[in-house]
């Protein structure tokens, strides 16, 4: 099955003991498929960087169990060393992942040759596809178009896909598309704020959060149908909500996504795992509530 469609990143709910709330996580998986997603991902906004080593090791098998083969399962395996990333990738494949996704090391920025060697090492140790993620809009340094195109030439479009989230996102999608003569299979990210523009540039799928998933699925379907009016009725509140999340970086996404998951009744708490760099104030939450209501109103329209 080709990696494509709507593949939201799961948010990690925490219980009163500070550990992962498995019951809420199961509700989240049910929500994902009830909303019409084609699969799910474990990635940065799953709070990946705050998981304990034991949690990160156990998470792929737990998600495979809860996923129950209902859709594609993508596991992020990025690490500070190629050896760790390769080990995470092999563990994800054994657990039943459909694909792995990786950002390059963050603490020790690599030159282009080092980044290429890192991604090649991951691709070489698994049989499943690798999604190369440029998360430089949040962490790390940008990936060059030339390096990504060379990976595609070496491994082919079924083995290596791309998720560009470094600014400017749209032009970077087009640059990779053009450098690969249209062969690159590219997935949108950034919460869906650029989804309409990215669609017009030839993406094959989108990896948003789960908090706005009903809107993203409806928007994806409107784009497929060529329904311009519905596309923009849905996209404008989504983009406004994601813009508020983006202003505080990765912790902005994490805080407001958990807030909306609690608002939906999927999570029982929006507690974070400390320390965090940002928490929303009451005025921010009131604006999020207003925009969320606008999105729900747009979804109700025929």
NORVEN-V555434 format. One record per pair of residues at least 24 apart in sequence whose ideal C-beta (glycine too) atoms are under 10 Angstrom apart, sorted by the first residue. I is the first residue (numbers start at 1). GAP is how many residues later the second one is. Records with the same first field share a line. If there is no record, write none. Layout:
I->GAP ; GAP
//
This chain:
1->37 ; 38 ; 70 ; 71 ; 97 ; 98
2->70 ; 127 ; 155 ; 156 ; 159 ; 183 ; 202 ; 203
3->35 ; 36 ; 69 ; 71 ; 95 ; 96 ; 98 ; 125 ; 126 ; 128 ; 155 ; 158 ; 182 ; 184 ; 201 ; 202 ; 204
4->34 ; 35 ; 68 ; 157 ; 181 ; 183 ; 199 ; 200 ; 201 ; 202
5->31 ; 32 ; 33 ; 34 ; 66 ; 67 ; 182 ; 199 ; 200 ; 201 ; 212 ; 215 ; 219
6->26 ; 29 ; 30 ; 31 ; 32 ; 33 ; 34 ; 65 ; 182 ; 186 ; 189 ; 199 ; 200 ; 201 ; 202 ; 207 ; 210 ; 211 ; 213 ; 214 ; 215
7->25 ; 30 ; 31 ; 32 ; 33 ; 34 ; 36 ; 64 ; 65 ; 66 ; 67 ; 91 ; 92 ; 94 ; 124 ; 156 ; 180 ; 198 ; 199 ; 200 ; 201
8->24 ; 27 ; 29 ; 30 ; 31 ; 32 ; 33 ; 35 ; 37 ; 184 ; 198 ; 199 ; 200 ; 201 ; 202 ; 203 ; 204 ; 205 ; 208 ; 209
9->31 ; 32 ; 33 ; 34 ; 35 ; 36 ; 37 ; 39 ; 65 ; 67 ; 92 ; 180 ; 182 ; 198 ; 199 ; 200 ; 201 ; 202 ; 244 ; 248
10->30 ; 31 ; 32 ; 33 ; 35 ; 36 ; 37 ; 49 ; 53 ; 56 ; 57 ; 63 ; 199 ; 200 ; 251
11->34 ; 35 ; 36 ; 198 ; 199 ; 200 ; 242 ; 243 ; 246 ; 247 ; 249 ; 250 ; 255 ; 256 ; 259
12->30 ; 33 ; 34 ; 35 ; 36 ; 38 ; 39 ; 43 ; 47 ; 242 ; 246 ; 255 ; 260 ; 261
13->34 ; 245 ; 248 ; 249 ; 253 ; 254 ; 255 ; 256 ; 257 ; 258
14->33 ; 36 ; 244 ; 253 ; 255 ; 256 ; 257 ; 258 ; 259
15->253 ; 254 ; 256
16->252 ; 253 ; 255
18->253 ; 255 ; 256
19->33 ; 36 ; 254
20->27 ; 31 ; 32 ; 35 ; 38 ; 39 ; 42 ; 253
21->246 ; 247 ; 248 ; 250
22->40 ; 43 ; 44
23->245
24->237 ; 238 ; 242 ; 243 ; 244 ; 245
25->34 ; 37 ; 38 ; 41 ; 241 ; 242
26->36 ; 39 ; 40
27->39 ; 234 ; 237 ; 238 ; 239 ; 240 ; 241
28->38 ; 182 ; 185 ; 233 ; 236 ; 238 ; 239
29->34 ; 36 ; 37 ; 38 ; 39 ; 41 ; 42 ; 181 ; 237
30->36 ; 38 ; 40 ; 236
31->179 ; 182 ; 183 ; 230 ; 233 ; 234 ; 235
32->34 ; 35 ; 38 ; 39 ; 178 ; 181 ; 185 ; 234
33->34 ; 35 ; 37 ; 38
34->179 ; 180
35->175 ; 177 ; 178 ; 179 ; 180 ; 181 ; 182 ; 183
36->177 ; 178 ; 180 ; 181 ; 182 ; 184 ; 185
37->33 ; 34 ; 35 ; 169 ; 171 ; 173 ; 176 ; 177 ; 179 ; 180 ; 183
38->32 ; 33 ; 34 ; 167 ; 168 ; 179 ; 182
39->28 ; 31 ; 32 ; 33 ; 34 ; 35 ; 59 ; 60 ; 166 ; 168
40->26 ; 27 ; 30 ; 31 ; 32 ; 33 ; 34 ; 35 ; 58 ; 167 ; 170 ; 173
41->31 ; 32 ; 33 ; 34 ; 35 ; 56 ; 57 ; 58 ; 60 ; 90 ; 122 ; 146 ; 148 ; 166 ; 167 ; 168 ; 169
42->31 ; 32 ; 33 ; 34 ; 35 ; 50 ; 55 ; 58 ; 59
43->31 ; 32 ; 33 ; 34 ; 35 ; 58 ; 59 ; 60 ; 88 ; 90 ; 92 ; 120 ; 146 ; 164 ; 166
44->32 ; 34 ; 57 ; 59 ; 89 ; 91 ; 94 ; 95 ; 121 ; 145 ; 206 ; 209 ; 210
45->93 ; 144 ; 146 ; 162 ; 163 ; 164 ; 165 ; 166 ; 200 ; 205 ; 206 ; 208 ; 209 ; 212 ; 213
46->29 ; 30 ; 163 ; 164 ; 208
47->203 ; 204 ; 207 ; 210 ; 211 ; 225 ; 226 ; 229
48->27 ; 28 ; 29 ; 30 ; 55
49->29 ; 57 ; 90 ; 201 ; 224
50->204 ; 222 ; 223 ; 224 ; 225 ; 226
51->222
52->221
53->31
56->28 ; 32 ; 35
57->30 ; 31 ; 34 ; 38
58->33 ; 37
59->32 ; 33 ; 36
60->28 ; 31 ; 32 ; 33 ; 34 ; 35 ; 36 ; 37 ; 40
61->30 ; 31 ; 33 ; 34 ; 35 ; 36
62->33
63->29 ; 32 ; 33 ; 34
64->28 ; 30 ; 31 ; 32 ; 33 ; 34
65->30 ; 31
67->29 ; 30 ; 31
69->27 ; 29
71->27
72->25 ; 26 ; 27 ; 57 ; 133
73->24 ; 25 ; 26
74->24 ; 25 ; 26 ; 27 ; 54 ; 55 ; 57 ; 87 ; 89 ; 113 ; 133
75->24 ; 25 ; 26 ; 27 ; 53
76->24 ; 25 ; 26 ; 27 ; 55 ; 57 ; 59
77->24 ; 25 ; 26 ; 45 ; 49 ; 53 ; 54
78->24 ; 25 ; 26 ; 27 ; 28 ; 40 ; 41 ; 44 ; 54 ; 55 ; 57 ; 61 ; 62
79->24 ; 25 ; 26 ; 27 ; 39 ; 43
80->24 ; 25 ; 26 ; 27 ; 28
81->24 ; 26 ; 27 ; 37 ; 40
82->28 ; 32 ; 35 ; 36 ; 37 ; 38 ; 39 ; 40 ; 43
83->38
85->33 ; 34 ; 36 ; 37 ; 40
86->32 ; 35 ; 36 ; 37 ; 38 ; 39 ; 40
87->38
88->34
89->32 ; 33 ; 34 ; 35 ; 36 ; 37 ; 39 ; 41
90->32 ; 35 ; 36
92->34 ; 36
93->32 ; 33 ; 34 ; 35
94->32
96->32
97->29 ; 31 ; 32
98->30 ; 31
99->27 ; 29 ; 30 ; 31 ; 32 ; 60 ; 62
100->25 ; 26 ; 28 ; 29 ; 30 ; 31
101->28 ; 29 ; 30 ; 31 ; 32 ; 34 ; 60 ; 62 ; 86 ; 88 ; 106
102->28 ; 29 ; 30 ; 31 ; 33 ; 61
103->29 ; 30 ; 31 ; 32 ; 33 ; 35 ; 36 ; 37 ; 40 ; 60 ; 62
104->28 ; 29 ; 30 ; 31 ; 32 ; 35 ; 36 ; 37 ; 39
105->35 ; 36
106->29 ; 30 ; 32 ; 33 ; 34 ; 35
107->33
109->31 ; 32
110->30 ; 31
111->30 ; 36
112->31 ; 32 ; 34 ; 35 ; 38
113->34
115->25 ; 26 ; 28 ; 29 ; 32 ; 33 ; 36
116->27 ; 28 ; 30 ; 31 ; 32 ; 34 ; 35 ; 38
119->24 ; 28 ; 29 ; 31 ; 32 ; 35 ; 36 ; 41
120->30 ; 31 ; 34 ; 35 ; 40
122->38
123->28 ; 31 ; 32 ; 36 ; 37
124->31
126->33
127->32
128->31
129->26 ; 27 ; 28 ; 29 ; 30 ; 31 ; 32 ; 56
130->25 ; 29 ; 30 ; 31 ; 32
131->29 ; 30 ; 31 ; 32 ; 54 ; 55 ; 56 ; 58 ; 74 ; 76
132->28 ; 29 ; 30 ; 31 ; 32 ; 44 ; 52
133->28 ; 29 ; 30 ; 31 ; 32 ; 33 ; 54 ; 56 ; 74
134->28 ; 29 ; 30 ; 31 ; 32 ; 35 ; 38 ; 42 ; 55
135->28 ; 29 ; 30 ; 31 ; 54 ; 55 ; 115
136->28 ; 29 ; 30 ; 31 ; 36
137->27 ; 28 ; 29 ; 30 ; 31 ; 32 ; 52 ; 53 ; 109 ; 112 ; 113
138->27 ; 28 ; 51 ; 52 ; 108 ; 111 ; 112 ; 113 ; 114 ; 115
139->26 ; 110 ; 111
140->26
141->25
142->24 ; 25 ; 30
143->29 ; 33
144->28 ; 31 ; 32 ; 35
145->26 ; 27 ; 29 ; 30 ; 31 ; 32 ; 33 ; 34 ; 35 ; 39
146->29 ; 30 ; 33
148->24 ; 27 ; 28 ; 31 ; 32 ; 36 ; 38
149->26 ; 27 ; 28 ; 29 ; 30 ; 31 ; 32 ; 34 ; 35
150->29 ; 30
151->29 ; 33
152->24 ; 27 ; 28 ; 29 ; 31 ; 32 ; 33
153->26 ; 27 ; 30
156->27 ; 29
157->25 ; 26 ; 27 ; 28 ; 29 ; 47
158->27
159->26
160->24 ; 25
161->24 ; 25 ; 26 ; 43 ; 44
162->24 ; 25 ; 41 ; 42
163->24 ; 25 ; 26 ; 27 ; 40 ; 42 ; 43 ; 44
164->24 ; 25 ; 26 ; 30 ; 34 ; 39
165->24 ; 25 ; 26 ; 29 ; 42
166->24
167->27
168->26
169->24 ; 25 ; 28 ; 29 ; 32
170->24 ; 26 ; 27 ; 28 ; 30 ; 31
171->26 ; 30
172->29
173->24 ; 25 ; 26 ; 27 ; 28 ; 29 ; 30
174->24 ; 26 ; 27 ; 28
175->26
176->25 ; 26
177->24 ; 25 ; 26
178->24
188->28 ; 32
190->52 ; 55 ; 56 ; 63
191->25 ; 47 ; 48 ; 50 ; 51 ; 52 ; 54 ; 55 ; 61 ; 62 ; 65 ; 66
192->24 ; 27 ; 28 ; 42 ; 43 ; 46 ; 47 ; 49 ; 50
193->42 ; 45 ; 46 ; 47 ; 48 ; 49 ; 50 ; 52 ; 53
194->41 ; 45 ; 48
195->24 ; 25 ; 28 ; 36 ; 39 ; 40 ; 43 ; 44 ; 47
196->26 ; 27 ; 32 ; 35 ; 36 ; 38 ; 39 ; 40 ; 42 ; 43
197->38
198->25
199->24 ; 25 ; 32 ; 36
208->30 ; 34 ; 49
209->33 ; 36 ; 44 ; 45 ; 47 ; 48 ; 49 ; 51 ; 52
210->47 ; 50 ; 51 ; 54 ; 56
211->30 ; 31 ; 34 ; 42 ; 45 ; 46 ; 47 ; 48 ; 49 ; 50 ; 51 ; 52 ; 53 ; 55 ; 56 ; 77 ; 81
212->25 ; 26 ; 29 ; 30 ; 33 ; 44 ; 45 ; 48 ; 79 ; 80 ; 83
213->47 ; 48 ; 51
214->50 ; 81 ; 82 ; 85
215->26 ; 77 ; 80 ; 81 ; 83 ; 84
217->82
218->77 ; 80 ; 81 ; 83
219->76 ; 79 ; 80
229->72
230->68 ; 69 ; 71 ; 72
232->66
233->61 ; 62 ; 64 ; 65 ; 66 ; 68
234->60 ; 61 ; 64 ; 65 ; 67
235->60 ; 63
236->55 ; 58 ; 59 ; 62
237->53 ; 54 ; 55 ; 56 ; 57 ; 58 ; 59 ; 60 ; 61 ; 62
238->53 ; 56 ; 57 ; 60
239->52
240->47 ; 48 ; 50 ; 51 ; 52 ; 54 ; 55
241->46 ; 47 ; 49 ; 50 ; 51 ; 53 ; 54
242->49
243->48
244->36 ; 40 ; 41 ; 43 ; 44 ; 47
245->35 ; 39 ; 43
247->31 ; 37
248->28 ; 29 ; 30 ; 31 ; 32 ; 36
249->28 ; 29
250->26 ; 27 ; 28
251->24 ; 25 ; 26 ; 27 ; 28
252->24 ; 25 ; 26 ; 27 ; 28 ; 32
254->24
255->24 ; 25 ; 29 ; 30
256->24 ; 28 ; 29 ; 32 ; 36
259->25 ; 26 ; 29 ; 30 ; 33
260->28 ; 29 ; 32
263->25 ; 26 ; 29
264->28
//
